[in-house]
Amino acid sequence: MKDIRFQNGDMETKDFLRSGFIKAWDNQTAASSYARLEFPNTYYLAYRDLPEIIARHVRGTKAVDFGCGTGRSTRFARTLGFDTIGIDISRHMIKNALKIDPEGNYVLVSDGNYGHLGTGQFNLVLAIFTFDNIPGWKNRANILASLGNLLCISGKIIILCSTPELYTHEWASFTTSSFAENRKAKTGDIVHDIILDVEDKTPCDDIFWTGKDYQKLFSMAGLEIEAYYKPLGYDHEPYKWVNETEIAPWIIYVLKIQEI
């Protein structure tokens, strides 16, 4: 792949939707602050390689952006040529998305209820940062299975989420130094970080999940990993990297329907 740096693991066989007790994303102040966040610093690495990864794994142009928030990732998918529906459980996020992008297609949904969008009709389901904020094995598996039902036979779910290391290191866009308890976190625990790229410095509460347990979760939902990527920063990029050139803050999973 041209001009792309990542830790890659291809595997042959294998509103963020925000819960009520996680940071209150379903309020106008948080939604407005999040709407102004674009792709700076560590967030740049989340999006940098997605166009090439999507081009490598996805055929077709019908997409759902799961946990679309204020529509940033929905608009991103549209720039790649996808006819994209943004979905979220937050009324305030959807409201802000429509304010920013009045011509966009944004739909308020409830957890695991997506069949009305069109079963078996989509080539791509994109979930950027969403699973950092969804608690519970059963809840996650149900949501993933429901998203899988949206896919056509060759469709893919692409999930971008935090690595466990994000919560124990310092970054251009985040600080975790005040949260020593993060180092003892296990799958399902709440972990904390502070985003440095927005005015609101209130700590974010995320759900910690290990790579091993993500694999178990995908299997529970009838999905399997086609590939995964861990983007790293380049020294020549116009950002003041902290640990990004050596440690990946994000992991990108490419999932397909489990082969029987």
Protein Blocks (a to p, Z undefined) as FASTA:
>chain_A
ZZiacdddddfklnopadfklccfbbfklmmmmmmpccehjlmmmmmmmmmmmmmmpgcj
bdcdehklnommmmmmmmnopacddddfbfklmmmmmmmmmmbccddddehiaklnoghk
afbdcdehklmmcghjklmmmmmmmmmmmpcfkbccddddddfklmmcccfkbccklmmm
lmmpcehiacddddfkbmblcdcddddddfklmmmmmmmnopacfbdcdddddfkbccdc
fklmmpcfbdcdddddddZZ
